[in-house]
Amino acid sequence: MSGLSPYVAGEQPRVPDLLKLNTNENPYGPSPKALQAIRQAADNRLRLYPDNESVALREAIAVLHGIDAAQVFVGNGSDEVLAHVFNGLFRRAGRALLMPDVTYSFYSTYCVLYDINAQLVPLADDFSIVASDYTAERTGLPAGIIFANPNAPTGIAMPLSDIEAIARANPDIPVVIDEAYVDFGAESASALLGKYDNLLVIHTMSKSRSLAGLRVGFAMGSREIVDGLNRIKDSFNSYPLDSVAQVAAVAAIQDTAYLDNTRHAIMQAREVLTRGLVALGFEVLPSAANFVFARHPQHTGLDLSQALRARNILVRHFKNQRIDQFLRITVGTPEECERLCITLAEICR
């Protein structure tokens, strides 16, 4: 394990007057109903183990997506769900796992951890995922396909028709779509689950539902895949979700009005932020997430991130050569986005 390079999460410093736009946290906080559920659950029942099958949560997810509860797998954040997916679905005797060359960097970490051969598929020049790269005939069966939609850190979304084409063209391998940011403007592939048994769709409660501190993630797919993931989970940790997290997640899922209000507020702020950055000379990729990916032709990404940090504003900068001039900027409240743009204007001058 000495050669393993772990995933590097966005930093979480404790600094006064810090504007934290580096980890894609939701600026509006959880549903009031979720907070009420947390308060009600924090009583003497905490001496008991939680429901290891998370029945109420899986049923709530199933109702939301129009599937059966037996098609839902839950875990301690979507990263744990992904870990079980890589371990259970992609370890195929050296066969290659297809994934974009620019995507969620935890995928590469899991490939090293589980000794999976990763075949990186280059994004197009405009940083979009090219569906035909995954539908073309190839020699040798891959271990599977995985990508985020909207992709991270670009924020670019793939049309549902392209995802369906990929699932249809690869019936003998798992096709995994990581939809951490789907509620901010993309189409969910969960609508295709009734047609493709090889499809697995992963969601998190950390972004659109503001429960990053509770760690709740889930996957939706065929009963056979979910059963396999449960076997792996129960061989690792039978109680990944505590009872407080389960009741809060159920309440957040059922409060659809609050979700719609907050996600639309973020989407509107994203458009205003994009216009503000463009006015400052930035190139901003088209985003369907709760962040934007932007670069400036006259300032390096590293210089900009350091200058912002010196002014108590955190954004995310990646060292990957292809994207090292970009900043990934979380969409905050309108006031936070305005502070960012004012500060960037001072820096760029």
Summary of the structure (lengths in Angstrom):
residues: 349
radius of gyration: 20.2
end to end distance: 46.5
largest distance: 59.1
contacts: 1143
relative contact order: 0.17
helix: 42%
strand: 15%
